[in-house]
Amino acid sequence: MNFHRFPASGMPHQGERVADQVVIVRAGAGAEVPLRDGRRLGLAEYGDPDGVPCFYFHFAPGSRLDPAVLFARCPAALAGIRLIAVDRPGFGRSDRQPGRRFADFSSDVLAVADCLGLDRFAVLGLSAGGGYALACASLIAERVSVTLVVSGMPSVSRPQERRELALGSRVLYRLAGPVPWLVQLVTALLLRLTIRLLRRPGRPAMREDMGLPFPPDVLADPQLRPLVIADLTEAVIRPGTRGLVDELALYARPWGFRLDQITVPVHLWHGDSDVSAPTALARAAAAVIPACQAVFVPGGHTAPFGHLEEILRPIREACQRAPGREASQ
């Protein structure tokens, strides 16, 4: 398969400075990978082009542009790592896939890995990307070297799990399947209002409980705000919010794989007072994953994002333990 390159949109080019740090984006805003069923997936690469390959699974709302914000203040965290951020179906440049399952996206990841010539790779899922990282660890384990889950959204398919959610989130997850048009309308209005607030000059830090995936100090940074706006716009404004609603419905259904059968090493980082991805559910998940090392840090949903260098260390360590390189370049 061949890549279709597309131009940047509010994103740094290779070597461009962001917040006085250098963020390397190999393909500008990214590329599109054609799939056999006719869909296309958008992706962008960050970090070391010759580094250990790691797939990045974004927030919801989020896109392949997340890492430009996440690593702007700590580019050293990506030393020796080739980070491949993929838009999930319905987000960014990726075509929507109605009724998709976690297994479907694992197959998409394999298609991208084959296109890039990668044999083995790590996976990193943040927030709503966490379930996809675990799906890869379960369903394509033979290709995954290590799995990192940061503030991962747990399953909310059962009523007792949804009771751990804040009331507003509980309603959205519950209604995403039976009345998607209503959730689509509500989320579109909320996100457009959020972007309008972010565009106001001098706006103070926004609260973490507003549902945005970035820490409040990042949202208050005038140098990073344009990147946050570009990410949100690319995630759900340009393509619409139907992909986001698909995501909510997916998390509210049985996942289609069992956590207690995962054999790939899993490193889980979570805030000890997370209300967006309830800490109690994260602890329950960590307890049943056989090869899971869990770290709970003080704070809410974005608290672990201050530990990115330590979080990504197992990627390099897994490569050093392997008998050969983790990728076929």
N, C-alpha and C positions, 0 to 999 in steps of 0.2 A: 504494500500500500504506500501511497505517496502523501506527503503533507500538503495542505493548502495553507499558505501563510496569509495572515491578515494584519492590517496595520494596527498600531497601538491606539488606544483611546483613553487618554488621561493617565497613561502608565509610563514608568521610566523605561528608557532604552538601556541597552547594555552599557554599563559604566556610568550612567547618569546618577548624580547624587540626590539622595532623599534624606532629609533631616540630618545633613552633614555626614551621612554614611553612604557607602556605595552598595547598592543593591544590583546584583547581576541578573538580568533577564535575558536568556539566550536568544529568544525569538521575539523580542519586543513584547507585544501583547500576547503572542502565542501562535498557535497553529490549529488546524482542524484535521482530525483523523477520520477518514471514511470507514464505516463498518459494513459488513456484508449484507445487513438488512436494509441498507440505504441511509441509515442515520449517520450523523457526524457528531464527533465529540471534540469540544474545544479543550485545549491545554496550553499551559505555559510552563517554562522551566526556569529555575532559580538556583543560585549557588555555583558549585564547581561542575563544569560540564564533564569532567573526567572522574567525578567522585562516585561514591557508593549510591546507586539509584534508590530513591524512596518516593513512592506515590503519596501525594498529599490529597486528602479528602476534606473538602471545605465545610464551612458553617452553613446554616440555613436560617436567614438568607446569607449567601456568600457565593463565591465563584473562584475560578482559577487565579483571580487577582488578590485574594486574601494575603498570600505571603509577602507581597510588596509592603503591606502595612505591618504585618506581624514581625518581620525581620528587619524593618527599617532601623530600629534602635539596637539590634544585636546581630548584625550580619555575620559576625564570627561564629555564630551557632551553626551556620551552614558550611563551615570549612570542611572540605573533604566529602561533601554530600551533594548529589545531584537531585534536586527536589523537582518532581514532576506533578504539577497541580492540574487536575482534570475536572472540568465542569460536569456535574452529574446531569442526566437527562432533564431537560426543562429549565436548566439554569445556564446563563451566559450564552456561549456559542453552541451548546449541545442541544440537539433536537429532543423534543419530548418523547417519552415512551409510556403511553397510557398503561396503567395496571402493572407497572414494573415491580420487580421483587429485588431483594438483596442479591439473590443469585444472578439476576440479569446483569447487575452492575459488575459483579465479580468477573463475569464473562467479558464485559467491556474492558476491564482492566487488563485481562489477558490479551485481548486484541491489541491494545495500545502497547503493551510490553513486547509482544511479538513484532509489532511495527517498528519499535525502537531497537529491536535486537537484544532485549534484556532476557536473561535466563532466570536469575533470582533477584529479588528486590525486597526492600522493607516497605511497610505501609504505615502511614500516620494519619489518624483521624481526629479532628478537633470538633467538639460539640456534636452537631448532627452528623458529622463525618465519622464519628466513632463506631456506629453500627456497621458501616461499610468496611472499616478496617477489620472488625471482628469477623465479618462475613468472609473476607479474603483469607483470614487466618484459618477459618473452618473449611471453606469450600475449595480453595486453591492452595492448600497448605504446602504442596510440593514446590511451589514457586516463591513462597514468602519466607524471608530469613528471620524477621522480627516484626512485631506489631506494637505500635504505640497508640494509646488512646488517651486523649487529653480533654478533660471536662466532657467526656462522651455522653451523649444522650442515650439512656437505657431504654429497654423495651417498656412500652406503656400499653401493651395489648390486653392486659387484664384489668378489671375494675379496681382491684386493690393496688395496682401499680399507678393507675391514673389518679387515685386519691392522694398520692404524694405530690402531685403537681399543684401549682397555684391555680386558682379558679379560672382565670382567663385562659391559661394554657390548656387546662382540662377541657374547656368548652371547644377550643379550636381542634384539638386532637379528636374529640368525640364526634364533631360535625364534619370533619374533612372528608370522610367516606360517604355518608348519606346525603349531605347537602354541600358539595364542593363549591358551587357558585357563590354561596353566602360567605364561606371562608375566604374565597378568592377576592371578593369585594372588600371584606374587612381588612385583610392583610394588605391589599393594594393601597387603601386609604391610609392605613397606619404608616406604611413605608414611605409614601409620598410626603406625609407630614414630617416624618423623621428627617428625610433629606432636606426639606425646606428649613427645618430647625438647624441642621448642620451647616447650611449655607449662610446663616446669619453671622456676620462678623462679630467677634468678641463674645460669642455664646459661651457660657461657662460649661464645665464638664457635665455631660449628661449622665443620668443615673444608670447603674448596671441593670436595674430591674426593668428598664425600658425594652429589653429584649435584643439589644445590639450585641454583636459578638466580640467587640473590642473593649478594652478597659476604658474607664471614663477619662483618664489622663491622655490617652491616645485620641479620643474624640475631641478633646479640648485643644490639641496641638494644631496650630494653624498650618503647619507644614504637612501634616498627615491627613488632615480633613479632606483635601481634594482626592486623595487616594481612597479614603473610606467611601466618599460619595461615588467615585468611579466604580468601586467594587459593588456597592449596593445597586447602582444603576445597571451595571452589567448583569448582576445576579437576577433581578426580578422586575426592574422597570422596563428595560428594553425588550426582554422576552415575555414579560407578563408574569403573574404570580401562580399560574396553573402548576408549574413544576414544584413550587413550594407547597402547594396544597397536596400534590401527589406524595410529597415527602412526609407530611403530617399523617396522611392516611396510611402510609407504609409503616411508620413507627407504631401506629395503633393496631396493626395486625400482627399475628404470629410471624416471627422472623424467618422461619423456614430452615433454621439450623440450631444446633444445641451448643450452648456455651461450655458445658461440661465435657464436650468431646473435642475441644480445641487443643491441639498439641504444639502449636507454634508458641514460642515465648511471647508473652504479653506484658507490656509495661503500662500500667494505668496510673494517671495523675488526675487528681480531682480536688476541688475545694471542699473543705469540711462543712461549709454552710451554703452549698449551692442550691438555689431554689429553681433555677432554670432546668438543670439536669439533676434531679433530686439526689442528694448525697446518700440517702438510705438505699436507693436502688443501685447506685454505683457500688456501694459496699457489698450488696447482695450479689451483684454480678461478679465482682472480684473474688468472692468466696467460692464460687463454683467453677471458675476457669482454672484448670489444673496447673498451668505454668504461668500464673499471674503474679507479678510483683507490683503491689499497689502502694502509692504514696498519696496521702491526703494532707494538703497544705492549708494553713489558715486562710479563710476568705471564701468568696463566692465563685461564680462561674468562670470569671477570667483570672482568678488568682494564680493558677498554674502557669499562665502565659509569661510570668516573670522568671520562669526557670527553664527557658527553651534550650539553653546550652546543655544543661544537665539532662533534660528530657531526650535530646537527640543523640546523646553519647552512645546508647546501645546500638545505634545503626552502624557506627564505625567499629564497635567492638564485635558485632556479629560478622562483619566482613573479615576482621582479623582472625576470627576463630575458624572461618570457612577454609576448606582445602585450596580453593582458588578464588579468583575474582567473582564478585556477585553479579557481574554483568558481562554480556558479550557485546563489546563496543562495535 
